[in-house]
């Protein structure tokens, strides 16, 4: 009986770790989408003032949330 309870507690612990990791991934994705939307709302002139071009918006949004791919 105690083995069953212990196995359940260990499984719950692993599930909790999974849920925390999933929540972190969702939060980062939402931050990426929010950043992307904010950059896409800028005019070409505003993007130019920031040193950006429309074609680099996705990369800039990605790096701002996730860091560079080689990190």
N, C-alpha and C positions, 0 to 999 in steps of 0.2 A: 504494500500500500504506500509506504513512504517513498519507494522508488518511482511510483507513478506520479506522486505529487512533485517530487524533485524534477522529474523529466518535464512536467508541465511548467514549472517555474523557469527552468532553463530555456524552454521553447519560448515562453513569454518574454524573457530577457532578450533573446535574439530578435523576436518580432518587434520589440520596442526599439532596438538599434536600427532595424530596417525602417521603421516608421519615421524615426528622426532623420535618417539619411534621405528618405523620400521627401520629407517636409523641406529639408535644406535644398534639395534639387528643384523642387517646385518654387521655392522662394527665389532662387537664383534665376530660374527661367522667367518668372514674373518680372524681376528686376531688369532682365535683358529686354523683354517685350516692352516694358515701360520706357526704358532708355531709347530703344529703337523708335517707338512712337514719338517721343519728344524730339529726337533728331529729325525724323521724317516730317515733322510739323514746321521745321525751320525753312525759311526761304533760301534760295541759292546764295543770295547776298549774305545772309546770316551765317550760312555754312562756310562761305569764303572767309568771313571775318574770323571764324574759329580755325581756319586753316584746313577745312575739310571739303570734300567734294561729295556729291550725291552717291557716287559709286563706292565710297568708303564707309558709308553709314553703318552697314551691317558689321563690318570688321571692327569699327570703333566701339559700337555697342557691345559686341562680344567681348572684346578685350577689357572694357570697363567693368564688366561683371565677372568674367571667368579668368581674366589675365591672358597673357600671350600663350599660344599653344605649346611653346617650349618650356613653360614654367612647371 
